[in-house]
Amino acid sequence: KGIITCISCFQIHFLFSGSTPPINTFPHGPTISGALVLAAGTWSGQVLVFDIPAKGPNIVLSEELAGHQTPVTDIATESAQGQDCVVDMVTADDSGLLCVWRSGPEFTLLTCIPGFGVPCPSVQLWQGIIAAGYGNGQIRLYEATTGTLHVQINAHARAICALDLAPEMGKLLSAAEDTFVHIWKLSRSPESGYIEVEHCHGECVFDTQVCGARFCDPSGNSFAVTGYDLAEILRFSSV
């Protein structure tokens, strides 16, 4: 049975009822988009959008977004801060398809970035840049508003399991099943506006099948890593 729990307000919402088969709907990667909106991807490819009240226990399902035909694997958001035509949500699925959305009274599908037969387990969004990590070890950087591919990096030898962004510095962290964690610096060329990327650091987590990683601070000065069957979290920091 699919359940979403809002930890901050101790609210629970069951994702299916009546004729909806439970096997086709389970939450994946609940993500806050704006102050009181939560989005959750499902096994069936739907993205469910919930309104969360400032007070009270009633989480309301406000929209069901159709764009994916395979299970949703990750959701990334960034506040548009009231700007028109600004992307503030990207959803990824098991076929590698990316759907780009703008929020408002209703979510609008701006564009779809086709997959290429490889799952996209993790996606991030930063200042109009989509960073997508794929099952073949590639990272691809897209222009969010147009879906244009700017950069393709053969970053890892095995599937990427996690991406994370340090928003203050534009650092991108990638972790994969090849035991490596890499840190990249994202920026835009002031002349052309093209997305640029620089490799900053690589770390091998020996004898560990890495399955998760995340920055520990918004500047990207430290990060934490965990692995399959690993009973601890490893923290790395710059000196």
MITI-718564 format. One line per 10 residues: number of its first residue (from 1); their letters; for each residue x, y, z of N, C-alpha, C. Coordinates in nm, 2 decimals, decimal comma. Atoms other than C-alpha are relative to their C-alpha. Layout:
REM MITI-718564
NUM) A) X:Y:Z:X:Y:Z:X:Y:Z | ...
REM end
This chain:
REM MITI-718564
1) KGIITCISCF) 0,08:-0,12:0,00:0,00:0,00:0,00:0,09:0,12:0,00 | -0,08:-0,12:0,01:0,14:0,34:-0,10:-0,04:0,10:0,11 | 0,02:-0,09:-0,11:0,17:0,59:0,19:0,10:0,12:-0,01 | -0,08:-0,12:-0,02:0,30:0,95:0,21:-0,01:0,05:0,14 | 0,00:-0,06:-0,13:0,40:1,08:0,55:0,07:0,13:0,00 | -0,06:-0,14:-0,02:0,46:1,45:0,61:0,05:0,01:0,14 | -0,06:0,01:-0,14:0,71:1,44:0,90:-0,02:0,12:0,07 | 0,01:-0,13:-0,07:0,69:1,81:0,98:-0,13:0,02:0,07 | 0,13:-0,02:-0,05:0,32:1,80:1,04:-0,07:-0,13:0,04 | 0,05:0,13:-0,05:0,27:1,43:1,13:-0,13:-0,03:-0,07
11) QIHFLFSGST) 0,11:0,04:0,07:0,03:1,37:0,85:0,03:-0,12:-0,09 | -0,02:0,12:0,08:-0,03:1,05:0,65:-0,11:0,01:-0,11 | 0,10:0,00:0,11:-0,20:1,02:0,31:0,02:-0,14:-0,08 | -0,01:0,12:0,07:-0,28:0,68:0,15:-0,02:0,03:-0,15 | -0,01:-0,04:0,14:-0,21:0,69:-0,23:-0,11:-0,06:-0,08 | 0,10:0,06:0,09:-0,49:0,47:-0,36:-0,12:-0,04:0,08 | 0,13:0,04:-0,06:-0,85:0,38:-0,30:-0,08:-0,06:-0,11 | 0,10:0,05:0,10:-1,13:0,20:-0,47:0,06:-0,10:-0,10 | -0,04:0,09:0,11:-1,04:0,05:-0,81:0,15:0,02:-0,04 | -0,14:-0,02:0,04:-0,68:0,18:-0,82:0,09:-0,12:0,06
21) PPINTFPHGP) -0,08:0,11:-0,05:-0,45:-0,13:-0,79:0,12:0,05:0,08 | -0,11:-0,05:-0,09:-0,20:-0,08:-0,50:0,14:-0,03:-0,07 | -0,13:0,03:0,06:0,08:-0,24:-0,71:0,05:0,11:-0,10 | -0,04:-0,10:0,09:0,07:0,05:-0,95:0,02:0,14:0,06 | -0,02:-0,13:-0,06:0,10:0,33:-0,70:0,07:-0,01:0,13 | -0,07:-0,02:-0,13:0,37:0,38:-0,45:0,09:0,12:-0,01 | -0,07:-0,13:0,01:0,55:0,70:-0,36:0,15:-0,02:-0,02 | -0,15:0,01:0,01:0,91:0,75:-0,48:0,05:0,14:-0,01 | -0,06:-0,13:-0,01:1,11:1,05:-0,39:-0,09:0,12:0,02 | 0,08:-0,12:-0,03:0,86:1,29:-0,23:0,08:0,12:0,01
31) TISGALVLAA) -0,08:-0,12:0,01:0,98:1,64:-0,29:-0,08:0,12:0,02 | 0,07:-0,13:-0,02:0,88:1,98:-0,17:0,02:0,09:-0,12 | -0,01:-0,10:0,11:0,80:2,23:-0,46:-0,08:0,12:0,05 | 0,06:-0,11:-0,07:0,73:2,56:-0,30:-0,03:-0,03:0,15 | 0,01:0,01:-0,14:0,62:2,60:0,06:-0,10:-0,11:0,04 | 0,10:0,09:-0,05:0,31:2,39:0,08:-0,05:-0,10:-0,11 | 0,04:0,10:0,11:0,31:2,15:-0,22:0,10:-0,11:0,01 | -0,08:0,12:0,00:0,44:1,80:-0,23:-0,03:-0,08:-0,12 | 0,02:0,09:0,12:0,49:1,58:-0,54:0,06:-0,14:0,03 | -0,04:0,14:-0,02:0,53:1,20:-0,54:-0,01:-0,07:-0,13
41) GTWSGQVLVF) 0,01:0,08:0,12:0,61:0,98:-0,84:-0,05:-0,14:0,04 | 0,05:0,13:-0,02:0,45:0,64:-0,88:0,05:-0,10:-0,09 | -0,04:0,11:0,09:0,51:0,30:-1,03:-0,06:0,01:-0,13 | 0,08:0,00:0,12:0,25:0,36:-1,29:0,04:0,12:-0,09 | -0,05:-0,11:0,08:0,43:0,68:-1,41:-0,07:0,13:0,03 | 0,06:-0,12:-0,04:0,19:0,93:-1,26:0,08:0,08:0,10 | -0,06:-0,08:-0,10:0,31:1,22:-1,06:-0,11:0,06:0,08 | 0,11:-0,04:-0,08:0,08:1,30:-0,77:0,04:0,13:0,07 | -0,03:-0,13:-0,07:0,07:1,66:-0,64:-0,10:0,02:0,11 | 0,08:-0,02:-0,12:-0,06:1,73:-0,29:0,01:0,14:0,05
51) DIPAKGPNIV) 0,00:-0,12:-0,07:-0,16:2,05:-0,12:0,01:-0,03:0,15 | -0,02:0,03:-0,14:-0,04:2,05:0,24:-0,04:0,13:0,08 | 0,04:-0,12:-0,07:-0,23:2,28:0,47:0,10:0,05:0,11 | -0,08:-0,06:-0,10:-0,05:2,52:0,70:-0,03:-0,06:0,14 | 0,05:0,06:-0,13:-0,26:2,37:0,99:-0,10:-0,10:-0,03 | 0,10:0,10:0,02:-0,47:2,07:1,03:0,06:-0,12:-0,07 | -0,05:0,13:0,04:-0,44:1,70:0,92:-0,03:-0,03:-0,15 | 0,06:0,04:0,13:-0,60:1,72:0,57:0,09:0,03:-0,12 | -0,08:-0,01:0,12:-0,35:1,66:0,29:-0,09:-0,03:-0,12 | 0,10:0,01:0,11:-0,54:1,71:-0,04:0,08:-0,03:-0,13
61) LSEELAGHQT) -0,06:0,03:0,13:-0,45:1,54:-0,37:-0,06:0,10:-0,10 | 0,05:-0,11:0,08:-0,48:1,84:-0,61:0,01:-0,03:-0,15 | -0,02:0,03:0,14:-0,34:1,70:-0,94:0,06:-0,13:-0,02 | -0,07:0,12:0,04:-0,23:1,39:-1,12:0,06:0,03:-0,13 | -0,07:-0,04:0,12:0,03:1,47:-1,38:0,04:-0,12:-0,08 | -0,03:0,11:0,09:0,06:1,25:-1,68:0,11:0,04:-0,10 | -0,11:-0,03:0,09:0,38:1,25:-1,87:0,09:-0,12:-0,02 | -0,08:0,12:0,00:0,55:0,92:-1,79:-0,08:-0,13:-0,03 | 0,06:0,13:0,02:0,47:0,57:-1,91:0,07:-0,11:0,08 | -0,07:0,09:-0,08:0,72:0,39:-1,69:0,02:0,06:0,14
71) PVTDIATESA) -0,01:-0,05:-0,14:0,79:0,41:-1,31:0,09:0,13:0,01 | -0,07:-0,12:-0,03:0,90:0,75:-1,19:0,12:-0,03:0,10 | -0,11:0,04:-0,08:1,25:0,72:-1,04:0,05:0,12:0,09 | -0,04:-0,11:-0,08:1,32:1,07:-0,91:-0,07:0,13:-0,04 | 0,06:-0,13:0,02:1,19:1,43:-0,88:0,10:0,10:0,06 | -0,08:-0,11:-0,05:1,39:1,75:-0,85:-0,08:0,13:-0,01 | 0,07:-0,13:0,00:1,26:2,10:-0,77:0,09:0,11:0,03 | -0,07:-0,12:-0,04:1,38:2,45:-0,74:-0,10:0,12:-0,01 | 0,10:-0,11:0,00:1,18:2,76:-0,65:0,02:0,10:-0,11 | 0,00:-0,10:0,11:1,08:2,98:-0,94:-0,01:0,14:0,04
81) QGQDCVVDMV) 0,01:-0,13:-0,06:1,03:3,27:-0,71:-0,08:0,10:-0,08 | 0,09:-0,08:0,07:0,74:3,40:-0,91:0,04:0,04:-0,14 | -0,04:-0,04:0,14:0,93:3,43:-1,24:-0,08:-0,08:-0,10 | 0,08:0,07:0,10:0,73:3,35:-1,55:0,10:-0,09:-0,09 | -0,07:0,08:0,09:0,85:3,07:-1,78:0,12:-0,06:0,06 | -0,11:0,06:-0,07:1,09:2,93:-1,52:-0,04:-0,14:0,04 | 0,02:0,14:-0,04:1,12:2,56:-1,47:0,02:-0,01:0,15 | -0,03:0,03:-0,14:1,08:2,45:-1,11:-0,03:-0,14:0,04 | 0,01:0,15:-0,04:1,02:2,07:-1,13:0,04:-0,08:-0,12 | -0,04:0,10:0,10:1,18:1,79:-1,33:-0,03:-0,14:0,06
91) TADDSGLLCV) 0,02:0,14:-0,04:1,07:1,43:-1,31:0,07:-0,10:-0,10 | -0,07:0,09:0,08:1,26:1,13:-1,44:-0,06:-0,14:0,02 | 0,06:0,13:-0,01:1,16:0,77:-1,51:0,10:-0,11:-0,04 | -0,08:0,12:0,02:1,29:0,42:-1,57:0,05:-0,02:-0,14 | -0,04:0,00:0,13:1,32:0,47:-1,94:0,10:0,11:-0,04 | -0,09:-0,11:0,02:1,54:0,78:-1,90:-0,07:0,13:-0,05 | 0,08:-0,12:0,04:1,26:1,02:-2,01:0,00:0,10:0,12 | 0,01:-0,11:-0,10:1,27:1,36:-1,83:-0,12:0,09:-0,04 | 0,11:-0,09:0,02:0,95:1,57:-1,80:0,03:0,13:0,08 | -0,03:-0,13:-0,06:1,00:1,94:-1,73:-0,13:0,08:0,02
101) WRSGPEFTLL) 0,12:-0,06:-0,04:0,73:2,13:-1,54:0,02:0,14:0,05 | 0,00:-0,13:-0,07:0,64:2,48:-1,43:-0,13:0,00:0,09 | 0,11:0,00:-0,10:0,42:2,52:-1,12:-0,08:0,13:-0,02 | 0,09:-0,11:0,00:0,13:2,76:-1,08:-0,13:-0,05:0,06 | 0,13:0,05:-0,04:-0,24:2,72:-1,01:-0,01:-0,15:-0,04 | -0,02:0,14:0,04:-0,18:2,40:-1,21:0,14:-0,02:-0,06 | -0,13:0,02:0,06:0,14:2,24:-1,32:-0,01:-0,01:-0,15 | -0,01:0,00:0,15:0,23:2,29:-1,69:0,12:-0,08:-0,05 | -0,11:0,08:0,06:0,44:2,04:-1,89:0,06:0,09:-0,11 | -0,06:-0,09:0,09:0,69:2,26:-2,07:0,07:-0,08:-0,11
111) TCIPGFGVPC) -0,06:0,08:0,10:0,89:1,99:-2,25:0,04:-0,13:0,05 | -0,05:0,13:-0,04:1,00:1,63:-2,25:0,13:-0,03:-0,07 | -0,13:0,03:0,05:1,36:1,52:-2,29:0,00:-0,15:-0,02 | 0,01:0,15:0,03:1,36:1,17:-2,46:0,11:-0,08:0,07 | -0,10:0,09:-0,05:1,53:0,88:-2,30:0,07:-0,07:-0,11 | -0,07:0,08:0,10:1,77:0,65:-2,48:0,02:-0,14:0,04 | 0,00:0,14:-0,04:1,69:0,31:-2,33:0,08:-0,03:0,13 | -0,07:0,02:-0,13:1,88:0,37:-2,00:-0,07:0,07:0,11 | 0,08:-0,06:-0,11:1,71:0,44:-1,67:0,08:0,13:0,05 | -0,06:-0,12:-0,06:1,77:0,78:-1,50:-0,04:0,00:0,15
121) PSVQLWQGII) 0,04:0,02:-0,14:1,78:0,70:-1,13:0,00:0,13:0,08 | -0,01:-0,12:-0,08:1,86:1,06:-1,02:0,01:0,12:-0,09 | 0,00:-0,12:0,08:1,80:1,41:-1,14:0,01:0,12:0,10 | -0,01:-0,12:-0,08:1,88:1,76:-1,01:-0,03:0,12:-0,08 | 0,03:-0,12:0,07:1,78:2,11:-1,10:0,06:0,12:0,07 | -0,07:-0,12:-0,06:1,99:2,43:-1,05:0,01:0,11:-0,10 | -0,01:-0,12:0,08:1,95:2,77:-1,20:-0,02:-0,02:-0,15 | 0,03:0,03:0,14:1,79:2,64:-1,52:0,08:-0,11:-0,06 | -0,08:0,11:0,05:2,03:2,35:-1,55:-0,06:-0,13:0,05 | 0,04:0,14:-0,04:1,91:1,99:-1,54:0,12:-0,09:0,00
131) AAGYGNGQIR) -0,11:0,10:0,00:2,17:1,74:-1,43:-0,07:-0,14:0,02 | 0,06:0,13:-0,01:2,06:1,38:-1,49:0,11:-0,11:0,00 | -0,09:0,11:-0,01:2,25:1,07:-1,39:-0,06:-0,13:-0,05 | 0,06:0,11:0,07:2,20:0,75:-1,59:0,06:-0,14:0,04 | -0,04:0,14:-0,03:2,23:0,37:-1,55:0,13:-0,04:-0,07 | -0,12:0,03:0,07:2,52:0,37:-1,79:0,12:0,07:0,05 | -0,10:-0,08:-0,06:2,73:0,60:-1,57:0,02:0,14:-0,06 | -0,01:-0,13:0,06:2,68:0,91:-1,78:-0,08:0,10:0,09 | 0,08:-0,11:-0,05:2,58:1,25:-1,65:-0,02:0,09:-0,12 | 0,03:-0,09:0,11:2,40:1,48:-1,90:-0,06:0,12:0,06
141) LYEATTGTLH) 0,05:-0,13:-0,04:2,34:1,85:-1,85:-0,08:0,06:-0,11 | 0,10:-0,05:0,09:2,04:2,00:-2,02:-0,04:0,14:0,03 | 0,07:-0,13:-0,02:1,90:2,35:-2,07:-0,14:-0,03:0,04 | 0,13:0,04:-0,05:1,58:2,32:-1,86:-0,11:0,05:-0,09 | 0,12:-0,05:0,08:1,36:2,55:-2,07:-0,02:-0,06:-0,13 | 0,01:0,05:0,13:1,44:2,39:-2,40:0,03:-0,15:-0,02 | -0,04:0,14:0,01:1,57:2,05:-2,32:0,13:-0,03:-0,08 | -0,12:0,02:0,08:1,89:2,11:-2,52:0,11:-0,06:0,08 | -0,11:0,06:-0,07:2,18:1,89:-2,43:0,12:0,08:-0,02 | -0,12:-0,08:0,01:2,49:2,09:-2,35:0,12:-0,08:0,03
151) VQINAHARAI) -0,12:0,07:-0,04:2,73:1,85:-2,18:-0,04:-0,15:0,02 | 0,01:0,14:-0,03:2,77:1,47:-2,17:0,13:-0,04:0,06 | -0,12:0,05:-0,07:3,01:1,32:-1,92:-0,01:-0,15:0,02 | -0,01:0,14:-0,04:3,12:0,96:-1,90:0,06:0,00:0,14 | -0,05:-0,02:-0,13:3,15:1,00:-1,53:0,04:-0,12:0,08 | -0,02:0,12:-0,08:3,14:0,65:-1,39:0,00:-0,12:-0,09 | -0,01:0,13:0,07:3,21:0,29:-1,50:-0,13:-0,08:0,02 | 0,12:0,08:-0,03:2,88:0,16:-1,35:-0,11:0,10:0,03 | 0,12:-0,08:-0,02:2,53:0,29:-1,28:0,01:0,10:0,11 | 0,01:-0,10:-0,10:2,49:0,62:-1,11:-0,12:-0,02:0,09
161) CALDLAPEMG) 0,11:0,02:-0,10:2,28:0,58:-0,79:-0,04:0,13:0,07 | 0,04:-0,13:-0,07:2,28:0,94:-0,66:0,06:0,12:-0,06 | -0,05:-0,13:0,03:2,32:1,30:-0,76:-0,05:0,09:0,11 | 0,05:-0,11:-0,10:2,31:1,60:-0,52:0,07:0,13:-0,04 | -0,05:-0,13:0,03:2,37:1,97:-0,56:0,02:0,09:0,12 | -0,02:-0,10:-0,10:2,52:2,23:-0,33:-0,03:0,13:-0,06 | 0,05:-0,11:0,07:2,32:2,53:-0,44:0,08:0,13:0,01 | -0,07:-0,12:-0,02:2,54:2,80:-0,30:0,12:0,02:-0,09 | -0,12:0,00:0,08:2,84:2,70:-0,51:-0,02:-0,07:-0,14 | 0,03:0,07:0,13:2,68:2,51:-0,80:0,08:-0,13:-0,01
171) KLLSAAEDTF) -0,08:0,13:0,00:2,87:2,19:-0,70:-0,10:-0,12:-0,02 | 0,08:0,12:0,03:2,73:1,86:-0,83:0,07:-0,12:0,05 | -0,06:0,13:-0,05:2,80:1,53:-0,65:-0,07:-0,11:-0,07 | 0,05:0,12:0,06:2,77:1,20:-0,83:0,06:-0,12:0,07 | -0,04:0,12:-0,07:2,79:0,86:-0,67:-0,05:-0,12:-0,09 | 0,04:0,11:0,08:2,78:0,52:-0,85:0,05:-0,13:0,06 | -0,03:0,13:-0,05:2,81:0,15:-0,81:0,14:-0,04:-0,03 | -0,14:0,02:0,03:3,17:0,17:-0,93:0,09:0,03:0,12 | -0,06:-0,04:-0,12:3,26:0,28:-0,57:0,06:0,14:0,00 | -0,05:-0,13:0,01:3,35:0,63:-0,68:-0,11:0,11:0,03
181) VHIWKLSRSP) 0,08:-0,12:-0,02:3,21:0,97:-0,57:0,08:0,11:-0,07 | -0,07:-0,11:0,07:3,29:1,27:-0,79:-0,08:0,13:0,03 | 0,06:-0,13:-0,02:3,23:1,64:-0,74:0,04:0,08:-0,12 | -0,01:-0,08:0,12:3,18:1,87:-1,03:-0,05:0,14:0,03 | 0,04:-0,14:-0,01:3,15:2,25:-1,06:-0,08:0,04:-0,12 | 0,09:-0,04:0,11:2,86:2,38:-1,28:0,01:0,15:-0,01 | 0,00:-0,15:0,02:2,86:2,73:-1,43:-0,05:0,03:-0,14 | 0,04:-0,04:0,14:2,75:2,92:-1,74:0,11:0,10:-0,05 | -0,09:-0,09:0,06:2,98:3,09:-1,98:-0,07:0,14:-0,01 | 0,06:-0,13:0,01:2,92:3,47:-1,95:-0,02:0,05:-0,15
191) ESGYIEVEHC) 0,00:-0,04:0,14:2,98:3,51:-2,33:-0,12:-0,07:-0,07 | 0,09:0,08:0,08:2,77:3,23:-2,48:-0,13:-0,05:0,08 | 0,11:0,05:-0,08:2,54:3,13:-2,19:0,00:-0,15:0,01 | 0,00:0,14:0,00:2,64:2,77:-2,24:0,04:-0,06:0,14 | -0,03:0,07:-0,13:2,66:2,53:-1,95:0,15:-0,06:0,00 | -0,14:0,05:-0,01:3,02:2,45:-1,84:0,01:-0,08:0,13 | -0,02:0,09:-0,12:3,15:2,18:-1,60:0,15:-0,02:0,02 | -0,14:0,02:-0,04:3,47:2,13:-1,42:0,01:-0,11:0,11 | -0,01:0,10:-0,10:3,58:1,82:-1,23:0,09:0,05:0,12 | -0,07:-0,05:-0,12:3,68:1,91:-0,87:0,07:-0,10:0,09
201) HGECVFDTQV) -0,05:0,10:-0,09:3,73:1,59:-0,68:-0,05:-0,13:-0,03 | 0,05:0,13:0,01:3,71:1,22:-0,69:0,04:-0,08:0,12 | -0,03:0,07:-0,12:3,69:0,98:-0,40:-0,04:-0,15:-0,02 | 0,04:0,14:0,01:3,70:0,60:-0,41:-0,03:-0,05:0,14 | 0,04:0,05:-0,13:3,51:0,44:-0,12:0,02:-0,15:-0,01 | -0,05:0,14:0,02:3,70:0,11:-0,10:-0,10:-0,10:0,06 | 0,07:0,12:-0,04:3,52:-0,22:-0,07:-0,15:0,03:0,04 | 0,13:-0,04:-0,03:3,18:-0,05:-0,07:-0,08:0,01:-0,13 | 0,09:-0,02:0,11:2,89:-0,08:-0,32:-0,08:0,12:0,03 | 0,06:-0,13:-0,03:2,79:0,29:-0,30:-0,15:-0,01:-0,05
211) CGARFCDPSG) 0,14:-0,01:0,04:2,41:0,33:-0,30:-0,07:0,13:0,03 | 0,06:-0,13:-0,03:2,36:0,68:-0,17:0,11:0,10:0,05 | -0,10:-0,10:-0,04:2,55:1,01:-0,12:-0,07:0,13:-0,01 | 0,06:-0,13:-0,01:2,46:1,37:-0,03:0,10:0,10:0,06 | -0,07:-0,11:-0,07:2,62:1,70:0,05:-0,05:0,02:0,14 | 0,05:-0,03:-0,14:2,61:1,79:0,42:-0,02:0,15:0,02 | 0,01:-0,15:-0,02:2,61:2,17:0,37:-0,03:0,06:-0,14 | 0,04:-0,06:0,13:2,48:2,41:0,10:0,12:0,05:-0,08 | -0,12:-0,04:0,08:2,84:2,51:0,00:0,07:-0,12:-0,06 | -0,06:0,12:0,05:2,94:2,15:-0,07:0,14:-0,02:0,05
221) NSFAVTGYDL) -0,13:0,02:-0,06:3,24:2,15:0,17:0,01:-0,14:0,06 | 0,00:0,14:-0,05:3,14:1,80:0,30:-0,11:-0,08:-0,06 | 0,11:0,09:0,05:2,94:1,50:0,19:0,01:-0,13:0,07 | 0,01:0,13:-0,07:2,82:1,17:0,33:-0,04:-0,11:-0,10 | 0,02:0,11:0,09:2,81:0,83:0,16:-0,04:-0,12:0,08 | 0,03:0,13:-0,06:2,65:0,50:0,24:0,00:-0,10:-0,11 | -0,01:0,11:0,10:2,67:0,16:0,08:-0,09:-0,11:0,03 | 0,09:0,12:-0,02:2,47:-0,16:0,03:0,06:-0,08:0,11 | -0,04:0,08:-0,12:2,48:-0,36:0,36:0,10:0,07:0,09 | -0,10:-0,07:-0,08:2,70:-0,09:0,51:-0,08:0,05:0,12
231) AEILRFSSV) 0,08:-0,04:-0,13:2,59:-0,03:0,88:0,04:0,14:0,05 | -0,04:-0,13:-0,04:2,74:0,32:0,89:-0,01:0,10:-0,12 | 0,00:-0,11:0,10:2,74:0,66:0,71:0,14:0,06:0,01 | -0,13:-0,05:0,01:3,08:0,78:0,59:0,00:0,15:-0,03 | 0,01:-0,15:0,03:3,14:1,16:0,60:0,14:0,04:-0,04 | -0,12:-0,05:0,05:3,41:1,33:0,40:-0,01:0,15:0,00 | 0,00:-0,15:0,00:3,51:1,70:0,43:0,13:0,05:-0,05 | -0,12:-0,07:0,05:3,76:1,94:0,27:0,08:0,05:0,12 | -0,09:-0,05:-0,11:4,06:2,04:0,47:0,08:0,12:-0,05
REM end
